[in-house]
Amino acid sequence: MAMFTVWKFDDPEGAAKAAAIVKDAASEGLVTLVDHAVVAWPEGEKHPKTHGVNEDAAKSGGWGALWGLLIGALFFIPVVGAVAGAAIGGLSRALSDVGIKKEDLERIQAEVVPGTSGLFLITEQGDPDRFRERLHGLRATLVSSNLSDAETRELKEMFGG
């Protein structure tokens, strides 16, 4: 089963550093990295910058649409009143099949703000013990996950949070 997780870092560079660690772990078979996106939001910028999206042309089709929809709706639409509520509601209906709820989307939007970064991952597990070793000590906050409560606790432990 594919896991969707969003991790928040307390600086604009943290998510990119973590993405590099995850990619290295994937190249060694410790995890299967289906796709990812990094949202870096430097202080003072009106909108965040995104990268890591569609680096692999073979993956870019379906996942690119997900990243575009998700990141666009969360960070690039006006966040006032009914417009924001309608966008989040529509997005949550579109993503409900993969276990992403409206509350998750609202939390992502509230947590990934100027001065922070977010790592959006779609992974499949490989060697969880060795992968956990790679991530240990990265200070990140799990913002969203389509996993069970027990799986979420284990994943938080991986990132030392």
Secondary structure, DSSP 8 states (H G I E B T S, - for coil): --EEEEEEESSTTHHHHHHHHHHHHHHTTSEEEEEEEEEEE-TT-SS-EEESTT-STTTHHHHHHHHHHHHHHHHSS--SHHHHHHHHHHHHHHHGGGT--HHHHHHHHHHS-TTEEEEEEEEEES-HHHHHHHHTT---EEEEESS-HHHHHHHHHHTT-
